[in-house]
Amino acid sequence: MWLESNADRLPWWSFGAGARTCLGQRLVMLEAKTALVYLCRKFNFVATSATEKKLKLLMDGNSRELTSVYPESVTVKLEVR
C-alpha cells in the first residue's frame, strides 16, 4: 500500500513546512517555553532511583563523532521550591 512506504519518513511532523506551515507555530512554541519557565521557577526536578545510571552514546553515523551522551531513560519527580 502506498501509505506504508512513507510511514517511516515523517513519523511526526506537527507544524508542516514551507508555504503551508502552521500559522500558530510561533505562538505554540512561546507558550511551551513559558510553561517550562514556570515549572522551573516553581519546582525542582529531582531524578528518582528509577533513572538509569548507564549513559548511551549517540554517534554521528558518517564521521563517528560523539554528538550526545544521555541516559536511556530519566524518571524525575517535582519538588516544590
mmCIF file of the N, C-alpha and C atoms, coordinates in Angstrom:
data_MODEL
# 
_entry.id   MODEL 
# 
loop_
_atom_site.group_PDB 
_atom_site.id 
_atom_site.type_symbol 
_atom_site.label_atom_id 
_atom_site.label_alt_id 
_atom_site.label_comp_id 
_atom_site.label_asym_id 
_atom_site.label_entity_id 
_atom_site.label_seq_id 
_atom_site.pdbx_PDB_ins_code 
_atom_site.Cartn_x 
_atom_site.Cartn_y 
_atom_site.Cartn_z 
_atom_site.occupancy 
_atom_site.B_iso_or_equiv 
_atom_site.pdbx_formal_charge 
_atom_site.auth_seq_id 
_atom_site.auth_comp_id 
_atom_site.auth_asym_id 
_atom_site.auth_atom_id 
_atom_site.pdbx_PDB_model_num 
ATOM 1   N N  . MET A 1 1  ? 0.849  -1.172 0.000  1.00 0.00 ? 1  MET A N  1 
ATOM 2   C CA . MET A 1 1  ? 0.000  0.000  0.000  1.00 0.00 ? 1  MET A CA 1 
ATOM 3   C C  . MET A 1 1  ? 0.897  1.239  0.000  1.00 0.00 ? 1  MET A C  1 
ATOM 4   N N  . TRP A 1 2  ? 0.500  2.306  -0.633 1.00 0.00 ? 2  TRP A N  1 
ATOM 5   C CA . TRP A 1 2  ? 1.337  3.493  -0.766 1.00 0.00 ? 2  TRP A CA 1 
ATOM 6   C C  . TRP A 1 2  ? 1.582  4.205  0.558  1.00 0.00 ? 2  TRP A C  1 
ATOM 7   N N  . LEU A 1 3  ? 0.679  4.099  1.523  1.00 0.00 ? 3  LEU A N  1 
ATOM 8   C CA . LEU A 1 3  ? 0.880  4.749  2.818  1.00 0.00 ? 3  LEU A CA 1 
ATOM 9   C C  . LEU A 1 3  ? 2.006  4.099  3.611  1.00 0.00 ? 3  LEU A C  1 
ATOM 10  N N  . GLU A 1 4  ? 2.161  2.805  3.493  1.00 0.00 ? 4  GLU A N  1 
ATOM 11  C CA . GLU A 1 4  ? 3.180  2.099  4.258  1.00 0.00 ? 4  GLU A CA 1 
ATOM 12  C C  . GLU A 1 4  ? 4.589  2.518  3.865  1.00 0.00 ? 4  GLU A C  1 
ATOM 13  N N  . SER A 1 5  ? 4.826  2.829  2.610  1.00 0.00 ? 5  SER A N  1 
ATOM 14  C CA . SER A 1 5  ? 6.176  3.200  2.185  1.00 0.00 ? 5  SER A CA 1 
ATOM 15  C C  . SER A 1 5  ? 6.611  4.546  2.752  1.00 0.00 ? 5  SER A C  1 
ATOM 16  N N  . ASN A 1 6  ? 5.680  5.445  3.043  1.00 0.00 ? 6  ASN A N  1 
ATOM 17  C CA . ASN A 1 6  ? 6.014  6.766  3.581  1.00 0.00 ? 6  ASN A CA 1 
ATOM 18  C C  . ASN A 1 6  ? 5.889  6.832  5.098  1.00 0.00 ? 6  ASN A C  1 
ATOM 19  N N  . ALA A 1 7  ? 5.505  5.748  5.726  1.00 0.00 ? 7  ALA A N  1 
ATOM 20  C CA . ALA A 1 7  ? 5.234  5.771  7.160  1.00 0.00 ? 7  ALA A CA 1 
ATOM 21  C C  . ALA A 1 7  ? 6.462  6.135  7.979  1.00 0.00 ? 7  ALA A C  1 
ATOM 22  N N  . ASP A 1 8  ? 7.640  5.672  7.617  1.00 0.00 ? 8  ASP A N  1 
ATOM 23  C CA . ASP A 1 8  ? 8.841  5.928  8.406  1.00 0.00 ? 8  ASP A CA 1 
ATOM 24  C C  . ASP A 1 8  ? 9.507  7.262  8.079  1.00 0.00 ? 8  ASP A C  1 
ATOM 25  N N  . ARG A 1 9  ? 9.193  7.857  6.950  1.00 0.00 ? 9  ARG A N  1 
ATOM 26  C CA . ARG A 1 9  ? 9.864  9.092  6.545  1.00 0.00 ? 9  ARG A CA 1 
ATOM 27  C C  . ARG A 1 9  ? 9.496  10.270 7.435  1.00 0.00 ? 9  ARG A C  1 
ATOM 28  N N  . LEU A 1 10 ? 8.230  10.414 7.761  1.00 0.00 ? 10 LEU A N  1 
ATOM 29  C CA . LEU A 1 10 ? 7.780  11.548 8.553  1.00 0.00 ? 10 LEU A CA 1 
ATOM 30  C C  . LEU A 1 10 ? 6.874  11.076 9.683  1.00 0.00 ? 10 LEU A C  1 
ATOM 31  N N  . PRO A 1 11 ? 7.450  10.474 10.719 1.00 0.00 ? 11 PRO A N  1 
ATOM 32  C CA . PRO A 1 11 ? 6.616  9.917  11.780 1.00 0.00 ? 11 PRO A CA 1 
ATOM 33  C C  . PRO A 1 11 ? 5.881  10.984 12.595 1.00 0.00 ? 11 PRO A C  1 
ATOM 34  N N  . TRP A 1 12 ? 6.448  12.191 12.679 1.00 0.00 ? 12 TRP A N  1 
ATOM 35  C CA . TRP A 1 12 ? 5.831  13.233 13.496 1.00 0.00 ? 12 TRP A CA 1 
ATOM 36  C C  . TRP A 1 12 ? 6.222  14.579 12.927 1.00 0.00 ? 12 TRP A C  1 
ATOM 37  N N  . TRP A 1 13 ? 5.279  15.234 12.281 1.00 0.00 ? 13 TRP A N  1 
ATOM 38  C CA . TRP A 1 13 ? 5.566  16.499 11.624 1.00 0.00 ? 13 TRP A CA 1 
ATOM 39  C C  . TRP A 1 13 ? 4.443  17.452 11.961 1.00 0.00 ? 13 TRP A C  1 
ATOM 40  N N  . SER A 1 14 ? 4.479  18.027 13.137 1.00 0.00 ? 14 SER A N  1 
ATOM 41  C CA . SER A 1 14 ? 3.326  18.735 13.679 1.00 0.00 ? 14 SER A CA 1 
ATOM 42  C C  . SER A 1 14 ? 3.026  20.070 13.019 1.00 0.00 ? 14 SER A C  1 
ATOM 43  N N  . PHE A 1 15 ? 4.012  20.829 12.603 1.00 0.00 ? 15 PHE A N  1 
ATOM 44  C CA . PHE A 1 15 ? 3.760  22.174 12.095 1.00 0.00 ? 15 PHE A CA 1 
ATOM 45  C C  . PHE A 1 15 ? 3.866  22.289 10.585 1.00 0.00 ? 15 PHE A C  1 
ATOM 46  N N  . GLY A 1 16 ? 4.277  21.248 9.914  1.00 0.00 ? 16 GLY A N  1 
ATOM 47  C CA . GLY A 1 16 ? 4.448  21.331 8.477  1.00 0.00 ? 16 GLY A CA 1 
ATOM 48  C C  . GLY A 1 16 ? 5.677  22.154 8.133  1.00 0.00 ? 16 GLY A C  1 
ATOM 49  N N  . ALA A 1 17 ? 5.784  22.536 6.857  1.00 0.00 ? 17 ALA A N  1 
ATOM 50  C CA . ALA A 1 17 ? 6.937  23.320 6.428  1.00 0.00 ? 17 ALA A CA 1 
ATOM 51  C C  . ALA A 1 17 ? 6.592  24.066 5.150  1.00 0.00 ? 17 ALA A C  1 
ATOM 52  N N  . GLY A 1 18 ? 7.422  25.023 4.831  1.00 0.00 ? 18 GLY A N  1 
ATOM 53  C CA . GLY A 1 18 ? 7.253  25.748 3.583  1.00 0.00 ? 18 GLY A CA 1 
ATOM 54  C C  . GLY A 1 18 ? 6.114  26.744 3.628  1.00 0.00 ? 18 GLY A C  1 
ATOM 55  N N  . ALA A 1 19 ? 5.489  26.946 2.488  1.00 0.00 ? 19 ALA A N  1 
ATOM 56  C CA . ALA A 1 19 ? 4.433  27.950 2.355  1.00 0.00 ? 19 ALA A CA 1 
ATOM 57  C C  . ALA A 1 19 ? 3.190  27.606 3.171  1.00 0.00 ? 19 ALA A C  1 
ATOM 58  N N  . ARG A 1 20 ? 2.995  26.346 3.472  1.00 0.00 ? 20 ARG A N  1 
ATOM 59  C CA . ARG A 1 20 ? 1.794  25.937 4.206  1.00 0.00 ? 20 ARG A CA 1 
ATOM 60  C C  . ARG A 1 20 ? 2.085  25.585 5.668  1.00 0.00 ? 20 ARG A C  1 
ATOM 61  N N  . THR A 1 21 ? 3.099  26.176 6.216  1.00 0.00 ? 21 THR A N  1 
ATOM 62  C CA . THR A 1 21 ? 3.431  25.912 7.614  1.00 0.00 ? 21 THR A CA 1 
ATOM 63  C C  . THR A 1 21 ? 2.335  26.451 8.535  1.00 0.00 ? 21 THR A C  1 
ATOM 64  N N  . CYS A 1 22 ? 2.232  25.909 9.694  1.00 0.00 ? 22 CYS A N  1 
ATOM 65  C CA . CYS A 1 22 ? 1.202  26.290 10.660 1.00 0.00 ? 22 CYS A CA 1 
ATOM 66  C C  . CYS A 1 22 ? 1.370  27.744 11.093 1.00 0.00 ? 22 CYS A C  1 
ATOM 67  N N  . LEU A 1 23 ? 0.286  28.517 11.034 1.00 0.00 ? 23 LEU A N  1 
ATOM 68  C CA . LEU A 1 23 ? 0.339  29.922 11.427 1.00 0.00 ? 23 LEU A CA 1 
ATOM 69  C C  . LEU A 1 23 ? 0.551  30.094 12.930 1.00 0.00 ? 23 LEU A C  1 
ATOM 70  N N  . GLY A 1 24 ? 0.119  29.124 13.717 1.00 0.00 ? 24 GLY A N  1 
ATOM 71  C CA . GLY A 1 24 ? 0.228  29.233 15.165 1.00 0.00 ? 24 GLY A CA 1 
ATOM 72  C C  . GLY A 1 24 ? 1.509  28.669 15.749 1.00 0.00 ? 24 GLY A C  1 
ATOM 73  N N  . GLN A 1 25 ? 2.467  28.286 14.906 1.00 0.00 ? 25 GLN A N  1 
ATOM 74  C CA . GLN A 1 25 ? 3.690  27.649 15.388 1.00 0.00 ? 25 GLN A CA 1 
ATOM 75  C C  . GLN A 1 25 ? 4.446  28.527 16.379 1.00 0.00 ? 25 GLN A C  1 
ATOM 76  N N  . ARG A 1 26 ? 4.635  29.783 16.076 1.00 0.00 ? 26 ARG A N  1 
ATOM 77  C CA . ARG A 1 26 ? 5.390  30.664 16.983 1.00 0.00 ? 26 ARG A CA 1 
ATOM 78  C C  . ARG A 1 26 ? 4.674  30.848 18.309 1.00 0.00 ? 26 ARG A C  1 
ATOM 79  N N  . LEU A 1 27 ? 3.349  30.982 18.272 1.00 0.00 ? 27 LEU A N  1 
ATOM 80  C CA . LEU A 1 27 ? 2.578  31.126 19.500 1.00 0.00 ? 27 LEU A CA 1 
ATOM 81  C C  . LEU A 1 27 ? 2.687  29.872 20.357 1.00 0.00 ? 27 LEU A C  1 
ATOM 82  N N  . VAL A 1 28 ? 2.571  28.714 19.749 1.00 0.00 ? 28 VAL A N  1 
ATOM 83  C CA . VAL A 1 28 ? 2.658  27.450 20.492 1.00 0.00 ? 28 VAL A CA 1 
ATOM 84  C C  . VAL A 1 28 ? 4.035  27.294 21.123 1.00 0.00 ? 28 VAL A C  1 
ATOM 85  N N  . MET A 1 29 ? 5.094  27.609 20.377 1.00 0.00 ? 29 MET A N  1 
ATOM 86  C CA . MET A 1 29 ? 6.446  27.488 20.921 1.00 0.00 ? 29 MET A CA 1 
ATOM 87  C C  . MET A 1 29 ? 6.653  28.466 22.074 1.00 0.00 ? 29 MET A C  1 
ATOM 88  N N  . LEU A 1 30 ? 6.126  29.681 21.955 1.00 0.00 ? 30 LEU A N  1 
ATOM 89  C CA . LEU A 1 30 ? 6.227  30.660 23.036 1.00 0.00 ? 30 LEU A CA 1 
ATOM 90  C C  . LEU A 1 30 ? 5.476  30.179 24.272 1.00 0.00 ? 30 LEU A C  1 
ATOM 91  N N  . GLU A 1 31 ? 4.284  29.627 24.081 1.00 0.00 ? 31 GLU A N  1 
ATOM 92  C CA . GLU A 1 31 ? 3.517  29.101 25.213 1.00 0.00 ? 31 GLU A CA 1 
ATOM 93  C C  . GLU A 1 31 ? 4.231  27.931 25.879 1.00 0.00 ? 31 GLU A C  1 
ATOM 94  N N  . ALA A 1 32 ? 4.846  27.062 25.094 1.00 0.00 ? 32 ALA A N  1 
ATOM 95  C CA . ALA A 1 32 ? 5.576  25.920 25.656 1.00 0.00 ? 32 ALA A CA 1 
ATOM 96  C C  . ALA A 1 32 ? 6.779  26.395 26.465 1.00 0.00 ? 32 ALA A C  1 
ATOM 97  N N  . LYS A 1 33 ? 7.503  27.381 25.955 1.00 0.00 ? 33 LYS A N  1 
ATOM 98  C CA . LYS A 1 33 ? 8.655  27.922 26.688 1.00 0.00 ? 33 LYS A CA 1 
ATOM 99  C C  . LYS A 1 33 ? 8.207  28.599 27.971 1.00 0.00 ? 33 LYS A C  1 
ATOM 100 N N  . THR A 1 34 ? 7.095  29.326 27.912 1.00 0.00 ? 34 THR A N  1 
ATOM 101 C CA . THR A 1 34 ? 6.566  29.991 29.100 1.00 0.00 ? 34 THR A CA 1 
ATOM 102 C C  . THR A 1 34 ? 6.175  28.968 30.160 1.00 0.00 ? 34 THR A C  1 
ATOM 103 N N  . ALA A 1 35 ? 5.540  27.887 29.753 1.00 0.00 ? 35 ALA A N  1 
ATOM 104 C CA . ALA A 1 35 ? 5.156  26.834 30.699 1.00 0.00 ? 35 ALA A CA 1 
ATOM 105 C C  . ALA A 1 35 ? 6.383  26.180 31.319 1.00 0.00 ? 35 ALA A C  1 
ATOM 106 N N  . LEU A 1 36 ? 7.418  25.951 30.520 1.00 0.00 ? 36 LEU A N  1 
ATOM 107 C CA . LEU A 1 36 ? 8.647  25.346 31.035 1.00 0.00 ? 36 LEU A CA 1 
ATOM 108 C C  . LEU A 1 36 ? 9.330  26.268 32.041 1.00 0.00 ? 36 LEU A C  1 
ATOM 109 N N  . VAL A 1 37 ? 9.382  27.560 31.744 1.00 0.00 ? 37 VAL A N  1 
ATOM 110 C CA . VAL A 1 37 ? 9.975  28.526 32.681 1.00 0.00 ? 37 VAL A CA 1 
ATOM 111 C C  . VAL A 1 37 ? 9.183  28.545 33.984 1.00 0.00 ? 37 VAL A C  1 
ATOM 112 N N  . TYR A 1 38 ? 7.861  28.516 33.899 1.00 0.00 ? 38 TYR A N  1 
ATOM 113 C CA . TYR A 1 38 ? 7.031  28.496 35.095 1.00 0.00 ? 38 TYR A CA 1 
ATOM 114 C C  . TYR A 1 38 ? 7.335  27.265 35.944 1.00 0.00 ? 38 TYR A C  1 
ATOM 115 N N  . LEU A 1 39 ? 7.420  26.093 35.312 1.00 0.00 ? 39 LEU A N  1 
ATOM 116 C CA . LEU A 1 39 ? 7.729  24.867 36.053 1.00 0.00 ? 39 LEU A CA 1 
ATOM 117 C C  . LEU A 1 39 ? 9.105  24.940 36.705 1.00 0.00 ? 39 LEU A C  1 
ATOM 118 N N  . CYS A 1 40 ? 10.081 25.494 35.991 1.00 0.00 ? 40 CYS A N  1 
ATOM 119 C CA . CYS A 1 40 ? 11.437 25.596 36.538 1.00 0.00 ? 40 CYS A CA 1 
ATOM 120 C C  . CYS A 1 40 ? 11.507 26.577 37.702 1.00 0.00 ? 40 CYS A C  1 
ATOM 121 N N  . ARG A 1 41 ? 10.665 27.600 37.687 1.00 0.00 ? 41 ARG A N  1 
ATOM 122 C CA . ARG A 1 41 ? 10.664 28.569 38.785 1.00 0.00 ? 41 ARG A CA 1 
ATOM 123 C C  . ARG A 1 41 ? 9.978  28.026 40.028 1.00 0.00 ? 41 ARG A C  1 
ATOM 124 N N  . LYS A 1 42 ? 8.971  27.192 39.861 1.00 0.00 ? 42 LYS A N  1 
ATOM 125 C CA . LYS A 1 42 ? 8.167  26.714 40.985 1.00 0.00 ? 42 LYS A CA 1 
ATOM 126 C C  . LYS A 1 42 ? 8.620  25.376 41.560 1.00 0.00 ? 42 LYS A C  1 
ATOM 127 N N  . PHE A 1 43 ? 9.344  24.586 40.758 1.00 0.00 ? 43 PHE A N  1 
ATOM 128 C CA . PHE A 1 43 ? 9.689  23.232 41.175 1.00 0.00 ? 43 PHE A CA 1 
ATOM 129 C C  . PHE A 1 43 ? 11.160 22.931 40.938 1.00 0.00 ? 43 PHE A C  1 
ATOM 130 N N  . ASN A 1 44 ? 11.691 22.001 41.745 1.00 0.00 ? 44 ASN A N  1 
ATOM 131 C CA . ASN A 1 44 ? 12.995 21.394 41.492 1.00 0.00 ? 44 ASN A CA 1 
ATOM 132 C C  . ASN A 1 44 ? 12.745 20.048 40.824 1.00 0.00 ? 44 ASN A C  1 
ATOM 133 N N  . PHE A 1 45 ? 13.504 19.755 39.790 1.00 0.00 ? 45 PHE A N  1 
ATOM 134 C CA . PHE A 1 45 ? 13.411 18.471 39.106 1.00 0.00 ? 45 PHE A CA 1 
ATOM 135 C C  . PHE A 1 45 ? 14.463 17.553 39.712 1.00 0.00 ? 45 PHE A C  1 
ATOM 136 N N  . VAL A 1 46 ? 14.022 16.448 40.325 1.00 0.00 ? 46 VAL A N  1 
ATOM 137 C CA . VAL A 1 46 ? 14.920 15.540 41.024 1.00 0.00 ? 46 VAL A CA 1 
ATOM 138 C C  . VAL A 1 46 ? 14.830 14.159 40.374 1.00 0.00 ? 46 VAL A C  1 
ATOM 139 N N  . ALA A 1 47 ? 15.973 13.613 40.000 1.00 0.00 ? 47 ALA A N  1 
ATOM 140 C CA . ALA A 1 47 ? 15.997 12.268 39.419 1.00 0.00 ? 47 ALA A CA 1 
ATOM 141 C C  . ALA A 1 47 ? 15.647 11.249 40.492 1.00 0.00 ? 47 ALA A C  1 
ATOM 142 N N  . THR A 1 48 ? 14.844 10.267 40.133 1.00 0.00 ? 48 THR A N  1 
ATOM 143 C CA . THR A 1 48 ? 14.471 9.215  41.075 1.00 0.00 ? 48 THR A CA 1 
ATOM 144 C C  . THR A 1 48 ? 15.425 8.038  40.938 1.00 0.00 ? 48 THR A C  1 
ATOM 145 N N  . SER A 1 49 ? 15.257 7.060  41.796 1.00 0.00 ? 49 SER A N  1 
ATOM 146 C CA . SER A 1 49 ? 16.120 5.876  41.741 1.00 0.00 ? 49 SER A CA 1 
ATOM 147 C C  . SER A 1 49 ? 15.862 5.039  40.489 1.00 0.00 ? 49 SER A C  1 
ATOM 148 N N  . ALA A 1 50 ? 14.730 5.256  39.827 1.00 0.00 ? 50 ALA A N  1 
ATOM 149 C CA . ALA A 1 50 ? 14.426 4.514  38.600 1.00 0.00 ? 50 ALA A CA 1 
ATOM 150 C C  . ALA A 1 50 ? 15.208 5.028  37.389 1.00 0.00 ? 50 ALA A C  1 
ATOM 151 N N  . THR A 1 51 ? 15.844 6.178  37.521 1.00 0.00 ? 51 THR A N  1 
ATOM 152 C CA . THR A 1 51 ? 16.629 6.730  36.419 1.00 0.00 ? 51 THR A CA 1 
ATOM 153 C C  . THR A 1 51 ? 17.855 5.868  36.185 1.00 0.00 ? 51 THR A C  1 
ATOM 154 N N  . GLU A 1 52 ? 18.084 5.538  34.929 1.00 0.00 ? 52 GLU A N  1 
ATOM 155 C CA . GLU A 1 52 ? 19.224 4.687  34.596 1.00 0.00 ? 52 GLU A CA 1 
ATOM 156 C C  . GLU A 1 52 ? 20.523 5.458  34.765 1.00 0.00 ? 52 GLU A C  1 
ATOM 157 N N  . LYS A 1 53 ? 21.501 4.808  35.361 1.00 0.00 ? 53 LYS A N  1 
ATOM 158 C CA . LYS A 1 53 ? 22.801 5.441  35.590 1.00 0.00 ? 53 LYS A CA 1 
ATOM 159 C C  . LYS A 1 53 ? 23.730 5.283  34.391 1.00 0.00 ? 53 LYS A C  1 
ATOM 160 N N  . LYS A 1 54 ? 23.474 4.252  33.586 1.00 0.00 ? 54 LYS A N  1 
ATOM 161 C CA . LYS A 1 54 ? 24.329 3.991  32.440 1.00 0.00 ? 54 LYS A CA 1 
ATOM 162 C C  . LYS A 1 54 ? 23.998 4.976  31.314 1.00 0.00 ? 54 LYS A C  1 
ATOM 163 N N  . LEU A 1 55 ? 25.018 5.576  30.716 1.00 0.00 ? 55 LEU A N  1 
ATOM 164 C CA . LEU A 1 55 ? 24.815 6.532  29.639 1.00 0.00 ? 55 LEU A CA 1 
ATOM 165 C C  . LEU A 1 55 ? 24.918 5.850  28.286 1.00 0.00 ? 55 LEU A C  1 
ATOM 166 N N  . LYS A 1 56 ? 24.139 6.333  27.345 1.00 0.00 ? 56 LYS A N  1 
ATOM 167 C CA . LYS A 1 56 ? 24.178 5.817  25.985 1.00 0.00 ? 56 LYS A CA 1 
ATOM 168 C C  . LYS A 1 56 ? 24.835 6.880  25.106 1.00 0.00 ? 56 LYS A C  1 
ATOM 169 N N  . LEU A 1 57 ? 25.760 6.459  24.253 1.00 0.00 ? 57 LEU A N  1 
ATOM 170 C CA . LEU A 1 57 ? 26.437 7.383  23.356 1.00 0.00 ? 57 LEU A CA 1 
ATOM 171 C C  . LEU A 1 57 ? 25.693 7.440  22.036 1.00 0.00 ? 57 LEU A C  1 
ATOM 172 N N  . LEU A 1 58 ? 25.416 8.639  21.574 1.00 0.00 ? 58 LEU A N  1 
ATOM 173 C CA . LEU A 1 58 ? 24.793 8.827  20.270 1.00 0.00 ? 58 LEU A CA 1 
ATOM 174 C C  . LEU A 1 58 ? 25.868 9.320  19.326 1.00 0.00 ? 58 LEU A C  1 
ATOM 175 N N  . MET A 1 59 ? 26.209 8.500  18.357 1.00 0.00 ? 59 MET A N  1 
ATOM 176 C CA . MET A 1 59 ? 27.290 8.831  17.430 1.00 0.00 ? 59 MET A CA 1 
ATOM 177 C C  . MET A 1 59 ? 26.720 9.261  16.087 1.00 0.00 ? 59 MET A C  1 
ATOM 178 N N  . ASP A 1 60 ? 27.415 10.168 15.440 1.00 0.00 ? 60 ASP A N  1 
ATOM 179 C CA . ASP A 1 60 ? 27.085 10.542 14.070 1.00 0.00 ? 60 ASP A CA 1 
ATOM 180 C C  . ASP A 1 60 ? 27.493 9.377  13.182 1.00 0.00 ? 60 ASP A C  1 
ATOM 181 N N  . GLY A 1 61 ? 26.581 8.854  12.397 1.00 0.00 ? 61 GLY A N  1 
ATOM 182 C CA . GLY A 1 61 ? 26.847 7.664  11.603 1.00 0.00 ? 61 GLY A CA 1 
ATOM 183 C C  . GLY A 1 61 ? 27.936 7.821  10.568 1.00 0.00 ? 61 GLY A C  1 
ATOM 184 N N  . ASN A 1 62 ? 28.161 9.023  10.066 1.00 0.00 ? 62 ASN A N  1 
ATOM 185 C CA . ASN A 1 62 ? 29.133 9.218  8.997  1.00 0.00 ? 62 ASN A CA 1 
ATOM 186 C C  . ASN A 1 62 ? 30.544 9.461  9.507  1.00 0.00 ? 62 ASN A C  1 
ATOM 187 N N  . SER A 1 63 ? 30.674 10.293 10.530 1.00 0.00 ? 63 SER A N  1 
ATOM 188 C CA . SER A 1 63 ? 32.016 10.708 10.941 1.00 0.00 ? 63 SER A CA 1 
ATOM 189 C C  . SER A 1 63 ? 32.485 10.080 12.240 1.00 0.00 ? 63 SER A C  1 
ATOM 190 N N  . ARG A 1 64 ? 31.627 9.330  12.896 1.00 0.00 ? 64 ARG A N  1 
ATOM 191 C CA . ARG A 1 64 ? 31.964 8.695  14.172 1.00 0.00 ? 64 ARG A CA 1 
ATOM 192 C C  . ARG A 1 64 ? 32.303 9.712  15.260 1.00 0.00 ? 64 ARG A C  1 
ATOM 193 N N  . GLU A 1 65 ? 31.767 10.903 15.149 1.00 0.00 ? 65 GLU A N  1 
ATOM 194 C CA . GLU A 1 65 ? 31.993 11.911 16.181 1.00 0.00 ? 65 GLU A CA 1 
ATOM 195 C C  . GLU A 1 65 ? 30.919 11.778 17.248 1.00 0.00 ? 65 GLU A C  1 
ATOM 196 N N  . LEU A 1 66 ? 31.311 12.023 18.473 1.00 0.00 ? 66 LEU A N  1 
ATOM 197 C CA . LEU A 1 66 ? 30.376 11.980 19.585 1.00 0.00 ? 66 LEU A CA 1 
ATOM 198 C C  . LEU A 1 66 ? 29.505 13.228 19.535 1.00 0.00 ? 66 LEU A C  1 
ATOM 199 N N  . THR A 1 67 ? 28.196 13.042 19.494 1.00 0.00 ? 67 THR A N  1 
ATOM 200 C CA . THR A 1 67 ? 27.309 14.198 19.447 1.00 0.00 ? 67 THR A CA 1 
ATOM 201 C C  . THR A 1 67 ? 26.492 14.364 20.720 1.00 0.00 ? 67 THR A C  1 
ATOM 202 N N  . SER A 1 68 ? 26.166 13.280 21.408 1.00 0.00 ? 68 SER A N  1 
ATOM 203 C CA . SER A 1 68 ? 25.357 13.372 22.620 1.00 0.00 ? 68 SER A CA 1 
ATOM 204 C C  . SER A 1 68 ? 25.652 12.207 23.552 1.00 0.00 ? 68 SER A C  1 
ATOM 205 N N  . VAL A 1 69 ? 25.484 12.457 24.837 1.00 0.00 ? 69 VAL A N  1 
ATOM 206 C CA . VAL A 1 69 ? 25.551 11.411 25.847 1.00 0.00 ? 69 VAL A CA 1 
ATOM 207 C C  . VAL A 1 69 ? 24.318 11.598 26.723 1.00 0.00 ? 69 VAL A C  1 
ATOM 208 N N  . TYR A 1 70 ? 23.529 10.531 26.864 1.00 0.00 ? 70 TYR A N  1 
ATOM 209 C CA . TYR A 1 70 ? 22.316 10.653 27.652 1.00 0.00 ? 70 TYR A CA 1 
ATOM 210 C C  . TYR A 1 70 ? 21.947 9.304  28.249 1.00 0.00 ? 70 TYR A C  1 
ATOM 211 N N  . PRO A 1 71 ? 21.225 9.301  29.381 1.00 0.00 ? 71 PRO A N  1 
ATOM 212 C CA . PRO A 1 71 ? 20.750 8.037  29.928 1.00 0.00 ? 71 PRO A CA 1 
ATOM 213 C C  . PRO A 1 71 ? 19.607 7.505  29.072 1.00 0.00 ? 71 PRO A C  1 
ATOM 214 N N  . GLU A 1 72 ? 19.429 6.207  29.068 1.00 0.00 ? 72 GLU A N  1 
ATOM 215 C CA . GLU A 1 72 ? 18.369 5.585  28.265 1.00 0.00 ? 72 GLU A CA 1 
ATOM 216 C C  . GLU A 1 72 ? 16.993 6.074  28.701 1.00 0.00 ? 72 GLU A C  1 
ATOM 217 N N  . SER A 1 73 ? 16.785 6.186  30.000 1.00 0.00 ? 73 SER A N  1 
ATOM 218 C CA . SER A 1 73 ? 15.510 6.720  30.492 1.00 0.00 ? 73 SER A CA 1 
ATOM 219 C C  . SER A 1 73 ? 15.771 7.578  31.724 1.00 0.00 ? 73 SER A C  1 
ATOM 220 N N  . VAL A 1 74 ? 14.986 8.616  31.866 1.00 0.00 ? 74 VAL A N  1 
ATOM 221 C CA . VAL A 1 74 ? 15.109 9.519  33.005 1.00 0.00 ? 74 VAL A CA 1 
ATOM 222 C C  . VAL A 1 74 ? 13.734 9.645  33.645 1.00 0.00 ? 74 VAL A C  1 
ATOM 223 N N  . THR A 1 75 ? 13.654 9.306  34.914 1.00 0.00 ? 75 THR A N  1 
ATOM 224 C CA . THR A 1 75 ? 12.420 9.468  35.666 1.00 0.00 ? 75 THR A CA 1 
ATOM 225 C C  . THR A 1 75 ? 12.669 10.544 36.707 1.00 0.00 ? 75 THR A C  1 
ATOM 226 N N  . VAL A 1 76 ? 11.841 11.577 36.691 1.00 0.00 ? 76 VAL A N  1 
ATOM 227 C CA . VAL A 1 76 ? 12.032 12.680 37.625 1.00 0.00 ? 76 VAL A CA 1 
ATOM 228 C C  . VAL A 1 76 ? 10.772 12.882 38.448 1.00 0.00 ? 76 VAL A C  1 
ATOM 229 N N  . LYS A 1 77 ? 10.964 13.501 39.591 1.00 0.00 ? 77 LYS A N  1 
ATOM 230 C CA . LYS A 1 77 ? 9.822  13.939 40.387 1.00 0.00 ? 77 LYS A CA 1 
ATOM 231 C C  . LYS A 1 77 ? 9.986  15.433 40.611 1.00 0.00 ? 77 LYS A C  1 
ATOM 232 N N  . LEU A 1 78 ? 8.880  16.107 40.812 1.00 0.00 ? 78 LEU A N  1 
ATOM 233 C CA . LEU A 1 78 ? 8.899  17.545 41.035 1.00 0.00 ? 78 LEU A CA 1 
ATOM 234 C C  . LEU A 1 78 ? 8.748  17.813 42.520 1.00 0.00 ? 78 LEU A C  1 
ATOM 235 N N  . GLU A 1 79 ? 9.627  18.643 43.042 1.00 0.00 ? 79 GLU A N  1 
ATOM 236 C CA . GLU A 1 79 ? 9.538  19.065 44.438 1.00 0.00 ? 79 GLU A CA 1 
ATOM 237 C C  . GLU A 1 79 ? 9.297  20.565 44.459 1.00 0.00 ? 79 GLU A C  1 
ATOM 238 N N  . VAL A 1 80 ? 8.339  20.982 45.259 1.00 0.00 ? 80 VAL A N  1 
ATOM 239 C CA . VAL A 1 80 ? 8.033  22.405 45.361 1.00 0.00 ? 80 VAL A CA 1 
ATOM 240 C C  . VAL A 1 80 ? 9.227  23.127 45.956 1.00 0.00 ? 80 VAL A C  1 
ATOM 241 N N  . ARG A 1 81 ? 9.596  24.248 45.387 1.00 0.00 ? 81 ARG A N  1 
ATOM 242 C CA . ARG A 1 81 ? 10.731 25.035 45.905 1.00 0.00 ? 81 ARG A CA 1 
ATOM 243 C C  . ARG A 1 81 ? 10.356 25.719 47.193 1.00 0.00 ? 81 ARG A C  1 
# 
